[in-house]
Amino acid sequence: MKRIPKFTKTIPLLLLTWLCIFPGNGRANGCLPASSNPPADPIRVLLLGGGASHDFDTWYKNADVETLEKGGFAEVTYTDDPESILDLLADMDVLYLSNNQPIADPATRKAIFDFAASGKGLILGHAALWYNWEDWPEYNIHLASGGSRGHDRFGAFDVTVLDKNHPVTEGLPPTFNLKDELYYFKVDPDGPGIKVLAEASTSETGPFPSLFVIKHPDTRIVGIALGHDGASHNLDTYQKLLRNAVSWVAGK
């Protein structure tokens, strides 16, 4: 049998390493760290978008779905129709809410609470951390444990990781800077409370919770206040924390 020289076996690995370090556009596309290896079965995620003041199709339907499905990590169903949740939720591991449009149907609202009570995980992203629904205060009290009624104008700010040992912050830099809407998230004292994993601030504003865990009694919920547009969704650090969050709330 003809032996293959050892150095020829290393060429593909060296090439892959080179591409990961110098991908050509400043981002390590497709070169995810070991902790982002896909689970044995893709995590089934239902992502709800839609509403005002954000390009949900570009940044959630397209960018976030691509981030989560990369490498077989997750299988994402995106919808901007709240009425479809009832038919889809039973087959999901994670519900990712990014919307600020109404979820008006009482049966759908109950299904979301039942989903959490059953131990299935939730991600509450950006617009879903607003006080959107005056007729549904239970959402902000019991699922988000608070919310935001204001934010800075879109611009640059720093995010500082406070808990470097949590699975959601694994692999994140201690601090990073981005352009986004700095949400003034405030905790509701009637809610279960939160554990702040990272906080956002400028020299004039904050700090406010930017990445946090809601202390829900039955399940895992992560709040991500970042996410206005591509300045966050296209950031490697954002993509990493999103995949970490989905993995953790799914119990993977």
Legacy VTK file of the C-alpha trace (Angstrom):
# vtk DataFile Version 3.0
C-alpha trace
ASCII
DATASET POLYDATA
POINTS 252 float
0.000 0.000 0.000
1.330 3.393 -0.959
2.003 5.559 2.082
0.828 9.177 2.033
3.505 11.554 3.364
2.506 13.079 6.662
2.983 16.630 5.462
0.343 16.172 2.727
-2.213 15.187 5.357
-1.673 18.483 7.143
-2.332 20.658 4.088
-6.159 20.653 4.383
-5.922 21.498 8.086
-3.451 24.287 7.434
-5.640 25.639 4.661
-8.708 25.578 6.912
-6.776 27.345 9.671
-5.595 30.006 7.189
-9.142 30.597 5.960
-10.464 30.894 9.507
-7.830 33.451 10.434
-7.915 35.340 7.142
-11.406 34.815 5.719
-11.131 37.783 3.383
-13.864 39.977 4.849
-12.696 40.400 8.418
-15.171 37.836 9.792
-14.608 34.192 10.591
-17.545 32.920 8.558
-18.057 29.194 9.001
-15.143 28.903 11.445
-17.010 28.416 14.691
-15.152 27.513 17.900
-15.374 24.014 19.317
-18.067 25.021 21.821
-20.356 25.821 18.894
-20.288 22.285 17.496
-23.799 21.218 16.566
-25.707 18.905 18.901
-26.536 15.381 17.763
-29.956 16.610 16.672
-30.544 20.220 15.560
-32.297 22.381 18.144
-35.801 23.166 16.910
-36.387 26.906 17.188
-39.535 28.899 16.481
-38.605 32.526 15.783
-41.377 35.130 15.821
-40.709 38.540 14.304
-42.746 41.391 12.943
-43.853 44.825 14.049
-42.586 48.387 13.789
-39.252 50.249 13.714
-37.101 47.238 12.770
-36.257 45.297 9.611
-37.324 41.921 10.974
-36.983 40.098 7.648
-33.376 41.155 7.104
-32.009 40.743 10.610
-34.141 37.994 12.153
-35.676 35.996 9.298
-32.431 36.038 7.319
-29.387 36.894 9.454
-30.343 35.148 12.705
-31.751 32.095 10.948
-28.484 31.754 9.019
-26.471 32.150 12.234
-28.459 29.477 14.057
-28.669 26.969 11.203
-24.964 27.159 10.365
-23.311 23.773 10.690
-26.575 22.021 11.551
-26.715 23.659 14.975
-30.450 24.441 14.815
-33.491 24.045 12.625
-35.352 27.360 12.633
-38.938 28.089 11.666
-39.482 31.811 11.199
-42.907 33.428 11.217
-44.269 36.952 11.456
-47.806 35.648 11.969
-48.591 35.316 15.702
-51.637 33.203 14.882
-49.352 30.462 13.568
-47.696 29.938 16.959
-50.400 27.582 18.200
-49.857 25.166 15.318
-46.067 25.261 15.505
-45.121 25.482 19.168
-45.686 21.858 20.192
-42.813 20.632 18.006
-40.253 23.176 19.224
-37.426 23.105 21.767
-37.008 26.900 21.937
-39.278 29.883 21.350
-37.353 32.980 20.232
-39.476 36.137 20.428
-38.127 39.236 18.697
-41.418 40.905 17.797
-43.138 44.067 18.940
-46.361 43.375 17.077
-49.369 42.259 19.140
-49.932 38.704 20.267
-53.621 39.246 20.860
-55.107 35.759 20.912
-55.695 34.536 24.510
-55.074 30.911 23.516
-51.698 31.821 21.991
-50.699 33.787 25.072
-51.611 30.806 27.235
-49.653 28.472 24.963
-46.512 30.592 25.416
-46.868 30.475 29.190
-47.572 26.728 29.063
-44.483 26.252 26.889
-42.366 27.896 29.584
-44.104 26.025 32.398
-43.298 22.737 30.651
-39.582 23.528 30.833
-39.075 24.611 27.214
-36.672 27.512 26.789
-37.279 31.095 25.606
-35.122 33.796 24.062
-36.473 37.358 24.340
-34.643 39.480 21.791
-34.434 43.264 21.561
-37.938 44.499 20.635
-39.528 41.712 22.694
-37.989 43.289 25.810
-40.057 46.444 25.365
-43.292 47.219 27.188
-45.306 46.434 24.066
-48.650 45.267 25.402
-50.654 47.214 27.968
-53.341 44.510 27.905
-50.826 41.732 28.626
-48.823 42.844 31.679
-48.220 39.215 32.666
-45.706 38.913 29.829
-43.374 41.594 31.151
-43.869 40.604 34.770
-43.473 36.833 34.596
-41.498 36.121 31.401
-39.299 39.206 30.957
-39.261 40.271 34.630
-39.279 43.858 33.452
-38.812 45.780 30.254
-37.757 48.972 28.558
-39.715 52.124 27.830
-36.836 54.058 26.329
-33.391 53.844 24.762
-30.485 56.000 23.620
-30.374 57.152 20.032
-28.713 54.592 17.785
-24.980 54.798 18.365
-21.877 53.177 19.769
-21.626 51.868 23.316
-19.651 49.354 25.334
-20.891 46.002 26.574
-19.098 44.520 29.597
-19.410 40.850 30.507
-20.012 40.476 34.247
-20.286 36.686 34.479
-17.547 35.085 32.398
-18.358 31.571 33.644
-21.955 31.294 32.455
-22.573 29.083 29.376
-24.264 31.999 27.585
-21.099 34.125 27.811
-18.672 31.323 26.954
-16.155 32.539 24.406
-17.228 36.183 24.545
-14.613 38.923 24.972
-14.635 40.647 28.387
-15.789 43.866 26.696
-16.893 44.758 23.201
-18.192 47.840 21.408
-20.990 48.060 18.867
-23.603 50.399 17.449
-27.129 49.633 18.589
-30.006 51.020 20.627
-28.973 50.988 24.290
-32.190 49.825 25.960
-33.095 51.188 29.384
-34.192 47.804 30.701
-35.513 47.976 34.255
-36.426 45.036 36.470
-40.028 44.696 37.649
-40.021 44.017 41.420
-43.096 41.807 40.984
-41.270 39.498 38.578
-38.950 36.578 39.323
-35.834 38.739 38.941
-32.852 38.501 36.612
-29.192 37.590 36.699
-27.215 40.127 34.639
-24.566 38.486 32.465
-23.476 41.632 30.600
-24.318 45.314 30.875
-24.279 48.200 28.408
-23.154 51.738 29.075
-21.726 54.945 27.671
-20.042 57.805 29.492
-23.505 59.376 29.898
-25.857 56.365 30.076
-26.175 53.233 32.138
-25.191 50.721 32.968
-28.293 48.773 31.933
-28.720 45.003 31.546
-27.780 43.956 28.020
-27.615 40.169 28.330
-29.347 38.436 31.208
-31.125 35.362 32.514
-34.676 35.604 33.839
-35.048 33.576 37.041
-38.150 31.756 35.898
-39.153 28.960 38.303
-39.760 26.343 35.596
-37.515 27.023 32.635
-34.547 28.884 31.188
-35.127 32.315 29.633
-32.447 34.617 28.215
-32.974 38.303 27.460
-30.834 39.885 24.728
-31.349 43.651 24.589
-29.052 43.997 21.570
-30.240 43.530 18.011
-31.489 46.662 16.240
-29.793 46.011 12.891
-26.749 44.592 11.142
-24.283 46.381 13.398
-25.157 43.725 15.965
-26.534 40.782 13.943
-23.454 40.675 11.690
-21.062 40.867 14.644
-19.269 37.621 15.458
-19.721 38.242 19.180
-23.483 38.675 18.807
-23.727 35.503 16.736
-21.748 33.617 19.356
-23.893 34.782 22.272
-27.091 34.004 20.322
-25.989 30.428 19.643
-24.855 30.070 23.258
-28.226 31.333 24.481
-30.215 28.961 22.288
-28.060 26.023 23.335
-28.404 26.847 27.038
-32.150 27.418 27.100
-32.583 24.167 25.154
-30.605 22.338 27.828
-27.885 21.255 25.401
LINES 1 253
252 0 1 2 3 4 5 6 7 8 9 10 11 12 13 14 15 16 17 18 19 20 21 22 23 24 25 26 27 28 29 30 31 32 33 34 35 36 37 38 39 40 41 42 43 44 45 46 47 48 49 50 51 52 53 54 55 56 57 58 59 60 61 62 63 64 65 66 67 68 69 70 71 72 73 74 75 76 77 78 79 80 81 82 83 84 85 86 87 88 89 90 91 92 93 94 95 96 97 98 99 100 101 102 103 104 105 106 107 108 109 110 111 112 113 114 115 116 117 118 119 120 121 122 123 124 125 126 127 128 129 130 131 132 133 134 135 136 137 138 139 140 141 142 143 144 145 146 147 148 149 150 151 152 153 154 155 156 157 158 159 160 161 162 163 164 165 166 167 168 169 170 171 172 173 174 175 176 177 178 179 180 181 182 183 184 185 186 187 188 189 190 191 192 193 194 195 196 197 198 199 200 201 202 203 204 205 206 207 208 209 210 211 212 213 214 215 216 217 218 219 220 221 222 223 224 225 226 227 228 229 230 231 232 233 234 235 236 237 238 239 240 241 242 243 244 245 246 247 248 249 250 251
